[in-house]
Amino acid sequence: MFLSSLWASTVGQLLKLKRWVGVSSKRNQNVATTSEPRKLGTSSSGVREYRRKKKKCPNGHTLCSNWKLRVHKRCPTRHYDIRCSTLVKVAESLELPCKYQIFGCHDIVPYYSKLEHEKNCQFRPYNCPCAGPECHVSGDIRYLVMHLMNDHKVDVHDGCTFNHIYIQSNPQEVENATWMPMIFNCFDRQFCFHFEAVHLGMAPVYMAFLWFMGDETEARKFRYSIEVGSNDRKQIWQGVPRSIRDSHREVLDSHDGFIIPRALAHFFSGGDRQQLKLDLAGRIWKEQ
């Protein structure tokens, strides 16, 4: 009597689950619609719920978590530990769309590898590159450019060369300072120029570097140079733009940028240490 009622209950549960997750069997259909991703997303959460509540012993007896406690986690007919192998197999057969589908990813991935895929998906949103108070805004490149212009009041320039004078009074009294970044539209791409006063280890320096607003693979196609000089002296840096996938802290820790010791920066500024006045010039080009 117990097994017959249990079987009837199990069949009903599996039929309900089949209808719930049946959309996953449409493996060759286009899922780039606004409704289907919601169904698929519901299916995955449903499976997680079923996996949590439903158990099954090696004899094929499936029962819910409440019955599992009543039978003391043992099969009533044989002393086997109870686990849900059937529904685990159902979950393994599911294929779901990437949650970054709205950003352009159309991959359909197995349920158990979905989190790993989304962690490294090339379409995942980018974080705002502004330093200073942490900004939690993220999005695609077009959205970030508008965010930088409207919310951070960043200047946007067209062209692949730049020349900018950085001025600061009483530079000896400033331990850390960050100037407003600049955005450059160049080769139909966007670059973000960053300059700040910082300590690298115990050494006070000024550091400048260029972010590429995109992935590292494409960033490696470009090069940039920065130079500063005065009093018949000149310091030059040439490098590869860093992708904004790399955080501000990662760039600083790698020392991958134009680093000017504070004493030399003051010498370039006139040598009186009363005012910082650095004239930075640079250009961006694409490797052939």
VEXDREN-2710 file (C-alpha; in Angstrom, 1 decimal):
% VEXDREN-2710
k/r/px/py/pz
1/MET/0.0/0.0/0.0
2/PHE/2.8/2.3/0.9
3/LEU/4.7/1.6/-2.3
4/SER/1.6/2.0/-4.6
5/SER/0.7/5.3/-3.1
6/LEU/4.3/6.4/-3.2
7/TRP/4.6/5.4/-6.9
8/ALA/1.4/7.3/-7.8
9/SER/2.8/10.4/-6.0
10/THR/6.1/10.1/-7.7
11/VAL/4.6/9.7/-11.2
12/GLY/2.5/12.9/-10.6
13/GLN/5.6/14.8/-9.5
14/LEU/7.7/13.7/-12.5
15/LEU/4.9/14.6/-14.9
16/LYS/4.6/18.0/-13.4
17/LEU/8.4/18.5/-13.6
18/LYS/8.4/17.3/-17.2
19/ARG/5.8/20.0/-18.1
20/TRP/7.8/22.5/-16.1
21/VAL/11.2/22.0/-17.7
22/GLY/9.9/20.7/-21.1
23/VAL/11.0/23.9/-22.8
24/SER/14.6/22.7/-22.5
25/SER/14.0/20.0/-25.0
26/LYS/13.6/22.6/-27.7
27/ARG/17.3/22.6/-28.3
28/ASN/17.3/23.7/-32.0
29/GLN/14.8/26.6/-31.6
30/ASN/15.8/30.2/-31.5
31/VAL/15.8/31.3/-27.9
32/ALA/16.5/35.0/-28.5
33/THR/13.0/36.1/-27.6
34/THR/11.8/38.0/-24.5
35/SER/9.6/35.2/-23.2
36/GLU/11.5/32.0/-23.6
37/PRO/14.5/33.0/-21.3
38/ARG/12.0/33.5/-18.5
39/LYS/10.7/30.0/-18.9
40/LEU/14.1/28.6/-19.0
41/GLY/15.2/30.6/-16.0
42/THR/12.1/29.3/-14.1
43/SER/12.9/25.8/-15.1
44/SER/16.4/25.9/-13.6
45/SER/15.1/27.2/-10.3
46/GLY/12.4/24.6/-10.3
47/VAL/14.9/21.9/-10.8
48/ARG/17.0/23.2/-7.9
49/GLU/13.8/23.1/-5.7
50/TYR/13.1/19.5/-6.8
51/ARG/16.7/18.5/-6.2
52/ARG/16.5/19.9/-2.7
53/LYS/13.2/18.2/-1.8
54/LYS/13.1/14.9/-3.7
55/LYS/15.1/11.8/-2.8
56/LYS/15.5/8.4/-4.3
57/CYS/17.1/5.2/-3.2
58/PRO/19.0/2.7/-5.5
59/ASN/15.9/0.6/-5.7
60/GLY/14.2/3.4/-7.6
61/HIS/11.9/4.5/-4.7
62/THR/11.4/8.3/-4.9
63/LEU/10.0/10.3/-2.0
64/CYS/9.9/13.8/-0.6
65/SER/12.0/15.2/2.2
66/ASN/9.2/14.9/4.7
67/TRP/8.9/11.1/4.0
68/LYS/12.6/10.8/4.1
69/LEU/12.6/12.0/7.7
70/ARG/9.7/9.6/8.6
71/VAL/11.6/6.6/7.3
72/HIS/14.8/7.8/9.1
73/LYS/16.6/8.4/5.8
74/ARG/16.5/4.7/4.9
75/CYS/14.6/2.8/2.2
76/PRO/11.6/1.0/3.9
77/THR/12.3/-2.2/2.0
78/ARG/16.1/-2.2/2.0
79/HIS/18.6/-0.4/4.0
80/TYR/20.0/2.0/1.4
81/ASP/20.8/5.7/1.8
82/ILE/18.2/7.7/-0.1
83/ARG/19.4/10.2/-2.8
84/CYS/17.7/11.7/-5.9
85/SER/19.5/10.2/-8.9
86/THR/16.5/10.6/-11.3
87/LEU/16.1/14.3/-10.9
88/VAL/19.9/14.9/-10.9
89/LYS/19.9/13.3/-14.4
90/VAL/17.0/15.6/-15.4
91/ALA/19.0/18.6/-14.3
92/GLU/22.1/17.3/-16.1
93/SER/20.0/17.2/-19.4
94/LEU/18.9/20.8/-19.1
95/GLU/20.4/23.5/-21.4
96/LEU/19.8/27.1/-20.6
97/PRO/20.6/30.5/-22.2
98/CYS/23.3/32.7/-20.8
99/LYS/22.0/35.5/-18.6
100/TYR/24.0/38.0/-20.7
101/GLN/21.8/37.3/-23.7
102/ILE/20.6/40.9/-23.6
103/PHE/24.2/42.0/-24.2
104/GLY/24.6/39.7/-27.3
105/CYS/25.5/36.2/-26.0
106/HIS/23.3/33.6/-27.7
107/ASP/25.1/30.5/-26.2
108/ILE/23.0/27.7/-24.8
109/VAL/24.9/25.9/-22.1
110/PRO/24.4/22.9/-19.8
111/TYR/22.8/23.6/-16.5
112/TYR/25.9/22.5/-14.5
113/SER/28.3/24.7/-16.5
114/LYS/26.1/27.8/-16.7
115/LEU/27.8/29.6/-13.8
116/GLU/31.3/29.0/-15.1
117/HIS/30.3/30.2/-18.6
118/GLU/28.7/33.4/-17.2
119/LYS/31.8/34.1/-15.1
120/ASN/34.0/34.2/-18.2
121/CYS/31.4/35.2/-20.9
122/GLN/32.9/37.8/-23.3
123/PHE/29.5/39.6/-23.3
124/ARG/29.4/40.1/-19.6
125/PRO/29.0/43.8/-18.7
126/TYR/32.0/46.1/-18.0
127/ASN/32.5/48.0/-14.7
128/CYS/32.9/51.7/-14.6
129/PRO/36.6/52.6/-14.9
130/CYS/36.4/55.7/-12.7
131/ALA/38.8/55.7/-9.7
132/GLY/38.1/57.5/-6.4
133/PRO/34.8/56.7/-4.6
134/GLU/33.8/53.2/-5.8
135/CYS/31.2/53.3/-8.6
136/HIS/29.1/50.2/-9.0
137/VAL/27.7/51.0/-12.4
138/SER/28.2/48.4/-15.1
139/GLY/27.0/47.9/-18.7
140/ASP/28.1/47.7/-22.3
141/ILE/30.7/50.2/-23.7
142/ARG/28.1/52.5/-25.1
143/TYR/26.3/52.7/-21.8
144/LEU/29.5/53.3/-19.9
145/VAL/30.6/56.1/-22.2
146/MET/27.2/57.9/-21.6
147/HIS/27.5/57.2/-17.8
148/LEU/31.0/58.7/-17.7
149/MET/29.9/61.8/-19.6
150/ASN/26.6/62.4/-17.7
151/ASP/27.4/61.2/-14.2
152/HIS/31.2/61.8/-13.9
153/LYS/31.4/64.8/-16.3
154/VAL/34.2/63.2/-18.2
155/ASP/35.4/65.1/-21.3
156/VAL/35.3/63.1/-24.6
157/HIS/37.8/63.9/-27.4
158/ASP/38.0/62.8/-31.0
159/GLY/41.4/61.9/-32.3
160/CYS/44.4/59.7/-31.6
161/THR/46.8/62.3/-30.1
162/PHE/46.5/64.3/-26.9
163/ASN/48.3/67.0/-25.0
164/HIS/47.2/67.9/-21.5
165/ILE/48.6/70.0/-18.7
166/TYR/48.1/68.7/-15.1
167/ILE/48.4/71.4/-12.4
168/GLN/48.4/71.1/-8.6
169/SER/49.2/73.7/-5.9
170/ASN/51.4/72.6/-3.0
171/PRO/52.1/69.1/-4.4
172/GLN/54.3/68.3/-1.4
173/GLU/51.2/68.3/0.8
174/VAL/49.3/65.8/-1.3
175/GLU/49.8/62.1/-0.7
176/ASN/47.2/60.8/-3.2
177/ALA/45.2/62.6/-5.8
178/THR/43.2/61.5/-8.9
179/TRP/42.5/63.8/-11.8
180/MET/39.4/63.4/-13.9
181/PRO/39.9/60.8/-16.7
182/MET/39.5/61.6/-20.4
183/ILE/37.8/59.6/-23.1
184/PHE/39.3/59.4/-26.6
185/ASN/37.3/58.2/-29.7
186/CYS/40.0/56.7/-31.9
187/PHE/39.8/53.9/-34.6
188/ASP/36.1/53.6/-33.9
189/ARG/37.0/52.5/-30.3
190/GLN/37.1/54.3/-27.0
191/PHE/40.1/54.8/-24.7
192/CYS/40.2/56.1/-21.2
193/PHE/43.3/58.1/-20.0
194/HIS/44.0/58.0/-16.3
195/PHE/46.4/60.2/-14.2
196/GLU/47.0/60.2/-10.5
197/ALA/49.4/60.8/-7.6
198/VAL/50.0/57.6/-5.7
199/HIS/52.4/55.6/-3.6
200/LEU/53.9/52.5/-5.2
201/GLY/55.3/50.8/-2.2
202/MET/57.0/53.5/-0.2
203/ALA/57.8/55.7/-3.3
204/PRO/55.6/58.7/-4.1
205/VAL/55.0/58.9/-7.8
206/TYR/52.7/60.2/-10.5
207/MET/51.3/57.5/-12.8
208/ALA/49.5/57.7/-16.1
209/PHE/48.1/54.8/-18.1
210/LEU/45.5/54.1/-20.9
211/TRP/42.5/51.8/-20.6
212/PHE/41.0/50.2/-23.7
213/MET/37.2/50.1/-23.3
214/GLY/36.8/46.5/-24.4
215/ASP/38.4/43.1/-24.0
216/GLU/42.1/42.3/-23.6
217/THR/42.2/40.4/-26.9
218/GLU/41.3/43.6/-28.8
219/ALA/43.3/45.8/-26.6
220/ARG/46.5/44.1/-27.7
221/LYS/46.0/45.3/-31.2
222/PHE/46.8/48.9/-30.1
223/ARG/49.8/50.8/-28.7
224/TYR/50.2/54.2/-27.0
225/SER/53.0/56.5/-25.9
226/ILE/53.3/59.2/-23.3
227/GLU/56.0/61.8/-22.9
228/VAL/56.9/64.7/-20.6
229/GLY/59.8/67.0/-20.6
230/SER/61.3/70.3/-19.6
231/ASN/64.7/71.9/-19.2
232/ASP/66.1/69.9/-22.1
233/ARG/65.1/66.6/-20.4
234/LYS/62.4/64.2/-21.6
235/GLN/60.9/61.0/-20.3
236/ILE/59.0/58.6/-22.6
237/TRP/56.7/55.6/-22.1
238/GLN/55.3/53.2/-24.6
239/GLY/52.9/50.4/-23.8
240/VAL/49.8/48.4/-24.6
241/PRO/46.4/49.7/-23.3
242/ARG/44.9/47.8/-20.5
243/SER/41.4/46.4/-20.9
244/ILE/38.9/47.8/-18.5
245/ARG/38.3/44.2/-17.4
246/ASP/41.4/44.9/-15.3
247/SER/40.6/46.9/-12.2
248/HIS/42.3/50.1/-11.2
249/ARG/44.1/48.2/-8.4
250/GLU/45.4/45.5/-10.8
251/VAL/47.0/48.1/-13.0
252/LEU/48.6/49.9/-10.1
253/ASP/50.0/46.7/-8.6
254/SER/51.5/45.7/-11.9
255/HIS/53.2/49.1/-12.4
256/ASP/52.1/48.9/-16.0
257/GLY/52.0/52.6/-16.9
258/PHE/54.0/55.8/-17.2
259/ILE/55.6/56.3/-13.8
260/ILE/57.2/59.6/-12.9
261/PRO/59.0/59.9/-9.5
262/ARG/57.7/62.9/-7.6
263/ALA/61.1/64.6/-7.4
264/LEU/61.5/64.4/-11.2
265/ALA/57.9/65.6/-11.8
266/HIS/58.7/68.7/-9.7
267/PHE/61.9/69.2/-11.7
268/PHE/59.8/69.1/-14.9
269/SER/57.5/71.6/-13.3
270/GLY/60.2/74.2/-12.7
271/GLY/62.0/72.8/-9.7
272/ASP/60.6/75.1/-7.0
273/ARG/58.2/72.4/-5.6
274/GLN/55.5/75.0/-5.1
275/GLN/53.4/73.9/-8.0
276/LEU/53.0/70.8/-10.2
277/LYS/52.7/71.6/-13.8
278/LEU/53.2/68.6/-16.0
279/ASP/52.6/68.8/-19.8
280/LEU/51.8/65.3/-20.9
281/ALA/51.7/64.5/-24.6
282/GLY/50.8/61.2/-26.3
283/ARG/49.4/59.3/-29.2
284/ILE/47.5/56.0/-29.9
285/TRP/48.1/53.8/-32.9
286/LYS/47.1/50.4/-34.2
287/GLU/49.6/47.7/-34.8
288/GLN/49.6/46.3/-38.3
END
